[in-house]
């Protein structure tokens, strides 16, 4: 597990978890112990060993794909905390969801402020979370490119979400994605400039790499 400490913030990254190498995260206020769990892939309950005496007060799932929900029953039972997601990705897990959030909404985890950024494209309800200078991007944005899309319309929606919202963040914002390694917004912007400088097939979608597609 990777642990990052920054002021009151303690961020724990666990991964790879499950069959497709997911990441799960704890966002913890070191002073109060209040903790947010972000995503619940298979084996996500293992991250709870890093609570360091704290308590999970909320669980947030970044989008509706099954690999991010596979461990929800285990972590909810262990943490006894409410589960939130964006309304557009509530299905097919509505029975497990206790509440929804909207674009721009902020909420407190102890003395930390977390902001929700709705970034449709990968799924209709994909939502990133921003705390301090750290972006938990789910499957919206990875180092090298956007999350996988099923068709070009979804890719264009994802690009619009990324360029109009995420690329407005400072270049030194750290990206903590739903799979794989961390990155920085400034690097992603430079990679995207390569993509934007080229022509692309009208049906481009799937796994897009900013510099190679």
Phi, psi and omega in degrees: 000145176259135180236128179238131178240136187206101185061233178281346186278132169236115181250125178246128177247124176246133179164160003282143179238142176075181188289340179239033166056055176283160168250149169231155186225147166249130172248112189235137168277115185295335183279320183261338185084352178298137190222140173253129172262126180249115181073149186224065177290175175307136180072013181297337180298342179296333181290339182293343176292346181260017180294339173057040180086357180274184182223132175288121180253348179201146174242132178235131179252125189290332178194177196274358184293141191302326183296338179270351180248354192302330182256013188298320182297318182292316183286326179293321178294320182287323186265336183052050183236152179288151183251133180233153172202181174281146183305322184291344178245020180295320177277147006265026186247024187306324182293341181262353187264131180261340181191165180234162178232164182238166180302132177086352180294141174243150176214159185261137166242098190060234178267007178267145175252127180247132180247133177269135178235108181286123185229071182298157180146292175299316167218164181298328184254011180309132184220132176262158176238136179244125175224124189055232179255032183237128182250117173269104196263002181055227177253022177283313186219133177235160167304122179104338181169181180277170174292159183302139177235154185272339182204171184292328178298318177294322177298315180297322176296317179297315179300318178298317178299315184292312186286326184273340183242302185288323180285357172276349178284157179302149183301331183274007176297129182272131179265124174245097187275174181285346176214146168080200189277162177282167177208193177224147181301319181301319178294319180296322178296318179293321177296320181294326179302325176295314179299314184292340182278354184245158172274151184224154177301148182294340181255017182300130176194193180084219180271100183262133175250124185307320187267342186248338183281000000 
